[in-house]
Amino acid sequence: MISVTRLNNQPFVLNADLIRTVEQNPDTVITLVTGEHLIVRESVKEIVARVIEYGRLLRAVTPPT
């Protein structure tokens, strides 16, 4: 899960596993595998960094079998 902020400054938590694409045009638009589009304040670079950190956290918590 990653924390992001809507354009109206409302923070929310997003399941990073549901992200299909992230685009900047000029707002950051996150498209989910469900087809839903979310517009957030964070840049594409910030979203990518948070998803990478989330993945690292998961691998640290769940060692390979």
KEMI-930159 format. One record per residue (C-alpha): x, y, z. Coordinates in pm, whole numbers, plus 50000, padded with zeros to 5 digits. Layout:
+-------+-------+-------+
!    c1 !    c2 !    c3 !
+-------+-------+-------+
!     X !     Y !     Z !
...
+-------+-------+-------+
***
This chain:
+-------+-------+-------+
!    c1 !    c2 !    c3 !
+-------+-------+-------+
! 50000 ! 50000 ! 50000 !
! 50122 ! 50351 ! 49921 !
! 49999 ! 50688 ! 50044 !
! 49895 ! 50942 ! 49781 !
! 49704 ! 51271 ! 49780 !
! 49404 ! 51372 ! 49570 !
! 49407 ! 51718 ! 49408 !
! 49179 ! 51844 ! 49690 !
! 49454 ! 51751 ! 49944 !
! 49266 ! 51441 ! 50067 !
! 49522 ! 51172 ! 50144 !
! 49436 ! 50809 ! 50077 !
! 49609 ! 50472 ! 50061 !
! 49629 ! 50285 ! 49733 !
! 49703 ! 49917 ! 49676 !
! 50016 ! 49944 ! 49461 !
! 49952 ! 49598 ! 49315 !
! 49648 ! 49740 ! 49132 !
! 49843 ! 50005 ! 48938 !
! 49850 ! 49949 ! 48561 !
! 50002 ! 50282 ! 48445 !
! 50109 ! 50620 ! 48581 !
! 50113 ! 50920 ! 48347 !
! 50192 ! 51291 ! 48380 !
! 49979 ! 51519 ! 48159 !
! 50021 ! 51772 ! 48346 !
! 49848 ! 51614 ! 48649 !
! 49955 ! 51266 ! 48753 !
! 49696 ! 51009 ! 48647 !
! 49711 ! 50659 ! 48793 !
! 49519 ! 50396 ! 48596 !
! 49428 ! 50082 ! 48786 !
! 49386 ! 49732 ! 48645 !
! 49011 ! 49784 ! 48700 !
! 49015 ! 50074 ! 48450 !
! 48957 ! 50335 ! 48722 !
! 49158 ! 50659 ! 48687 !
! 49289 ! 50847 ! 48991 !
! 49437 ! 51198 ! 48972 !
! 49695 ! 51271 ! 49241 !
! 49929 ! 51551 ! 49350 !
! 50245 ! 51339 ! 49355 !
! 50471 ! 51324 ! 49050 !
! 50526 ! 51009 ! 48848 !
! 50876 ! 50991 ! 48996 !
! 50734 ! 51000 ! 49352 !
! 50477 ! 50730 ! 49273 !
! 50742 ! 50504 ! 49122 !
! 50969 ! 50554 ! 49425 !
! 50685 ! 50468 ! 49664 !
! 50592 ! 50154 ! 49468 !
! 50956 ! 50042 ! 49467 !
! 50983 ! 50102 ! 49840 !
! 50659 ! 49910 ! 49895 !
! 50799 ! 49616 ! 49698 !
! 51121 ! 49623 ! 49901 !
! 50922 ! 49624 ! 50222 !
! 50720 ! 49323 ! 50107 !
! 51034 ! 49128 ! 50016 !
! 51192 ! 49213 ! 50353 !
! 50884 ! 49094 ! 50543 !
! 50823 ! 48783 ! 50332 !
! 51153 ! 48605 ! 50262 !
! 51170 ! 48384 ! 49951 !
! 51069 ! 48021 ! 49994 !
+-------+-------+-------+
***
